[in-house]
Amino acid sequence: MHTFKRREILPLEANLLWQIHSGAVRLLTLSENGTPITLGFWGGGDLTGQPLICIEPGEIECLTKVQAVPLDPKQCWNFQQVMRSHLQQMQELIQLRQGQIPQRLSMLLHWLSLKFGHPVEQGCLIQLRLTHQDMADTIGTTRVTVTRLMQELERNGQIGYSKKNCVILPE
């Protein structure tokens, strides 16, 4: 078991997968002008690594403290299924970069609620703390725009925050 700090980069090797035991990571690449683009999020129980991402340039950044186990891809009996899941997630996140920015942010929050959300009395608690910059990198906008839109959503009662600052989406 390896432990990585928040914002640390997981080593990527051609014959190495990482099984995330706890924490969360994201896959980043760069646009032609050097802007970060988020192409994936994975948490506890998920597999990721170079054999699954096939993106250059690409890096897997820890969003939290992460504990992960290195695996040989040959040990992954469901490799093809995991590969399809990675590709589907990349396509979904690329689609979040299209359309009007307020809708992009709402769709991202909904997507995160499906991947990292848990039902609570107030709605759905997203148990992944992303910075406004992380969200901006995912939907293709600026941190300032995400901050303004998050404040609007909170004023309109569409989101709230728990003590740990995770977004709650009212049902």
C-alpha angles and dihedrals in degrees: 000000000000125000121212129189126234110283092015116133120239112232111253119210131167094243101035132094125183121219107205109224097177137352130034137273136187134210113233131189131168130247120229089270094049098259114146116247121194112219102171148011124204133180142174113341095015126122124220139155145120096300088059103040105045092185125138118226095024138143136177111227124196111236091188137008102302133202113196139168121219115232135186108239087233087067090059105092092184097045095135092052091048090048091052090049091052092049092048091051091049090052092049092051092046088054088054087066092064130081132020115346097235089055091046091055093047091049091049092052090049091048091049090049090056094047102036105011131116126190115253132170092267096048128275123349114211104212095200118088110213124179118234086250090055089053091046090052089052099049099033104249140100129285090239091057093049091049092051093047093046089052090051092049090050093048089050092051093244093121137019138180134242124215088272090053097247117147118256115203111205114228 
